[in-house]
Amino acid sequence: MRGVERGESYTITRNGTPIGRLIPLRRRTYVPREQVTAAFATSATVDPDRLRADLDAAAEQDPFDRDW
């Protein structure tokens, strides 16, 4: 268990056959709300209508076309 705490992973075997892995859990890093808000404050705004039009043009599909 100390190895897992240090970030090590282990393969669990039964009669020499691998049956599982023991891996450390990913630790979540807390980011304060103010820091996240500041990071997005200078980002570009998204025009939802333009985004939809761009996605529709890229996908070249009609969601109402039932001939598939």
Sine and cosine of phi, psi and omega as CSV:
sin_phi,cos_phi,sin_psi,cos_psi,sin_omega,cos_omega
0.00,0.00,-0.55,0.84,0.02,-1.00
-0.90,0.43,-0.59,0.81,0.05,-1.00
-0.89,0.46,-0.67,0.74,0.03,-1.00
-0.89,0.45,-0.65,0.76,0.05,-1.00
-0.88,0.48,-0.50,0.87,0.03,-1.00
-0.99,0.11,-0.04,1.00,0.03,-1.00
0.98,-0.22,0.08,1.00,-0.02,-1.00
-0.99,0.16,0.49,-0.87,0.05,-1.00
-0.91,-0.42,0.49,-0.87,-0.02,-1.00
-0.72,-0.69,0.58,-0.81,0.11,-0.99
-0.99,-0.11,0.78,-0.63,0.01,-1.00
-1.00,-0.09,0.76,-0.65,-0.03,-1.00
-0.83,-0.55,0.39,-0.92,0.14,-0.99
-0.77,-0.63,0.89,-0.45,-0.05,-1.00
0.82,0.57,0.61,0.79,0.05,-1.00
1.00,0.09,-0.05,1.00,0.00,-1.00
-0.98,-0.20,0.82,-0.57,0.02,-1.00
-0.89,0.46,0.75,-0.66,0.00,-1.00
-0.80,-0.60,-0.14,0.99,-0.01,-1.00
-0.11,-0.99,0.10,-1.00,0.03,-1.00
-0.76,-0.65,0.64,-0.77,0.12,-0.99
-0.94,-0.33,0.93,-0.38,-0.07,-1.00
-0.79,-0.61,0.46,-0.89,0.04,-1.00
-0.94,0.34,0.55,-0.83,0.08,-1.00
-0.96,0.28,0.56,-0.83,0.07,-1.00
-0.95,0.31,0.80,-0.60,0.01,-1.00
-1.00,0.05,0.73,-0.68,0.03,-1.00
-0.99,0.13,0.69,-0.72,0.03,-1.00
-0.99,-0.15,0.80,-0.60,0.01,-1.00
-0.99,0.17,0.77,-0.63,0.08,-1.00
-0.87,-0.49,0.84,-0.54,-0.02,-1.00
-0.87,0.50,0.57,-0.82,-0.03,-1.00
-0.82,0.58,-0.65,0.76,-0.02,-1.00
-0.88,0.48,-0.61,0.79,0.00,-1.00
-0.93,0.36,-0.65,0.76,0.03,-1.00
-0.91,0.41,-0.71,0.71,0.01,-1.00
-0.87,0.50,-0.67,0.74,0.01,-1.00
-0.91,0.42,-0.61,0.80,-0.02,-1.00
-0.92,0.40,-0.59,0.81,-0.02,-1.00
-1.00,0.00,-0.15,0.99,-0.05,-1.00
-0.89,0.46,-0.53,0.85,-0.04,-1.00
-0.98,-0.18,0.10,1.00,-0.01,-1.00
-0.98,0.19,0.35,-0.94,0.00,-1.00
-0.93,0.36,0.53,-0.85,0.07,-1.00
-0.99,0.12,0.42,-0.91,-0.03,-1.00
-0.94,-0.35,0.82,-0.58,0.10,-1.00
-1.00,0.05,0.94,-0.33,-0.10,-1.00
-0.88,0.47,-0.56,0.83,0.01,-1.00
-0.93,0.37,-0.66,0.75,0.03,-1.00
-0.93,0.38,-0.64,0.77,0.04,-1.00
-0.87,0.50,-0.72,0.69,0.01,-1.00
-0.87,0.49,-0.70,0.72,0.00,-1.00
-0.89,0.45,-0.67,0.74,0.02,-1.00
-0.90,0.44,-0.68,0.73,0.02,-1.00
-0.91,0.41,-0.68,0.74,0.02,-1.00
-0.89,0.46,-0.64,0.77,0.01,-1.00
-0.93,0.38,-0.62,0.79,-0.02,-1.00
-0.95,0.32,-0.58,0.82,-0.06,-1.00
-0.99,0.15,-0.39,0.92,-0.01,-1.00
0.73,0.68,0.82,0.57,0.02,-1.00
-0.62,-0.79,0.46,-0.89,0.06,-1.00
-0.94,-0.35,0.90,-0.43,-0.06,-1.00
-0.91,0.42,-0.24,0.97,-0.02,-1.00
-0.98,-0.18,0.02,1.00,0.04,-1.00
-0.98,0.22,0.92,-0.39,-0.06,-1.00
-0.98,-0.19,0.18,0.98,-0.03,-1.00
-1.00,-0.01,0.82,0.57,0.03,-1.00
-0.80,-0.60,0.00,0.00,0.00,0.00
